[in-house]
Amino acid sequence: MSALLEHRGVVQRVADGKAVIAMETSGCSSCGHGGSCGVGKMAAGRPATLLTLPTSEELRPGDVVAIVLPQSRLTTSALLGYLFPALAMLIGAGLGTSFDGSDGGTAIGAMLGFLIAIVVARLVIGLLPGLMPAPQLLARPQPARISPKEFHHEH
């Protein structure tokens, strides 16, 4: 089974089978970097991020939940969303240079490579919807409920 990335959140409201979750912005603790995480440092002090997710559980405002993603799916989507367009941009720049030999040709080739990569990535995601990670909610038993206002003041 794949490792899971887990992030804590507090239910703000629940309606029509969907829960609005306020996620902490201090970074996750899944990778073990803790206080040395650059993403966590950038996110510190920011208001909570709101995320709307489907839920089948009986959740109420103030419930503490964990939002989990399979790490392997996140890696695949990061490769598709970041590495593939960057490589396509470099290949496009190389092709633009070989066809025209000018800086303008290189720039146009890079832009075309990037745009083609975005279109291909969207087509792949459309054809393989399971490729993109879908966050799941897991209720976490807590001794006391947290009010949505307290969550915003604490964090």
C-alpha positions in Angstrom: 0.0 0.0 0.0 1.2 3.5 -0.9 2.2 6.0 1.8 -0.3 8.6 2.6 0.2 12.4 3.0 -2.1 13.6 5.7 -3.2 17.2 6.6 -5.4 18.3 9.5 -8.5 20.3 9.0 -11.7 21.4 10.7 -15.1 21.1 9.3 -16.7 24.5 8.7 -20.0 23.4 7.3 -21.7 20.4 5.7 -24.4 20.5 3.1 -25.6 18.2 0.3 -23.0 15.5 0.9 -20.1 18.0 0.8 -18.0 19.3 3.6 -16.2 22.6 3.6 -12.9 22.0 5.4 -10.6 24.7 6.8 -7.1 23.3 6.4 -4.1 24.4 8.5 -1.6 26.3 6.6 1.5 25.3 8.6 2.5 22.5 6.2 2.1 18.8 6.6 4.1 16.5 8.8 4.0 13.5 6.4 7.5 13.8 5.0 9.4 14.2 8.3 11.0 17.6 7.5 8.9 19.3 10.1 10.1 22.8 10.9 12.7 22.8 8.1 10.0 22.5 5.4 10.1 25.5 3.0 6.4 25.1 2.1 5.4 25.1 5.7 7.4 28.2 6.4 5.8 30.0 3.4 2.4 29.0 4.5 2.8 29.9 8.2 0.6 32.8 9.3 -1.7 32.7 6.3 -5.4 32.3 6.7 -6.8 28.8 6.6 -7.4 27.3 3.1 -10.9 26.2 2.5 -11.5 22.9 0.6 -14.8 21.5 -0.4 -14.9 17.7 -0.5 -17.6 15.0 -0.8 -18.3 13.1 2.3 -20.3 10.1 3.2 -19.6 10.4 6.9 -21.7 12.2 9.5 -19.6 15.2 10.0 -20.6 18.4 11.9 -19.0 21.8 12.0 -16.1 21.7 14.4 -15.2 18.1 13.7 -11.5 17.6 13.2 -10.7 15.6 10.1 -7.6 14.4 8.2 -7.4 15.0 4.5 -5.3 12.2 3.0 -3.7 11.7 -0.5 -1.8 8.7 -1.7 1.8 9.9 -2.1 2.4 7.9 -5.3 -0.5 9.6 -7.0 0.7 13.0 -5.9 4.2 12.3 -7.4 2.6 11.2 -10.7 0.5 14.3 -11.0 3.5 16.5 -10.1 5.5 14.9 -12.8 2.7 15.5 -15.3 2.0 19.0 -14.2 5.6 20.3 -13.7 8.3 18.1 -15.2 6.5 17.3 -18.5 5.8 21.0 -19.4 9.3 22.0 -18.5 10.8 19.3 -20.7 8.5 20.1 -23.5 9.4 23.8 -23.2 13.1 22.9 -23.5 12.5 20.6 -26.5 10.4 23.3 -28.1 13.2 25.9 -27.6 15.7 23.5 -29.1 13.5 22.9 -32.1 12.8 26.6 -32.5 16.5 27.3 -32.5 17.2 24.6 -35.1 14.5 25.9 -37.4 15.2 29.6 -37.1 18.4 30.1 -35.3 17.3 33.3 -33.6 16.2 34.2 -30.1 12.7 34.8 -31.4 12.5 31.3 -32.9 13.8 29.9 -29.6 11.2 31.8 -27.6 8.3 30.8 -29.9 9.5 27.2 -29.9 9.6 27.2 -26.0 6.1 28.7 -25.8 4.7 26.2 -28.3 6.3 23.3 -26.5 4.8 24.5 -23.2 1.3 25.0 -24.7 1.4 21.6 -26.4 2.4 20.0 -23.0 -0.5 21.6 -21.2 -3.0 20.4 -23.9 -1.5 16.8 -23.8 -1.6 16.8 -20.0 -5.3 17.9 -20.0 -6.1 15.2 -22.5 -4.3 12.5 -20.5 -6.1 13.6 -17.3 -9.4 13.5 -19.2 -8.8 10.0 -20.5 -7.4 8.7 -17.2 -9.4 10.4 -14.5 -7.9 8.1 -11.8 -4.5 9.6 -12.5 -5.3 12.7 -10.5 -5.3 12.3 -6.7 -8.6 12.7 -5.0 -8.3 13.8 -1.4 -10.3 11.7 1.1 -11.6 12.8 4.5 -11.0 10.7 7.6 -12.7 11.8 10.8 -10.3 12.0 13.8 -11.7 11.3 17.2 -11.0 14.3 19.4 -11.8 14.8 23.1 -13.3 18.2 22.4 -14.8 19.8 19.3 -13.1 22.9 17.8 -15.4 25.7 16.8 -14.6 27.1 13.3 -13.9 30.5 14.8 -11.4 29.0 17.2 -9.6 27.3 14.3 -9.1 30.6 12.6 -7.8 32.3 15.8 -5.5 29.5 16.7 -3.9 29.3 13.3 
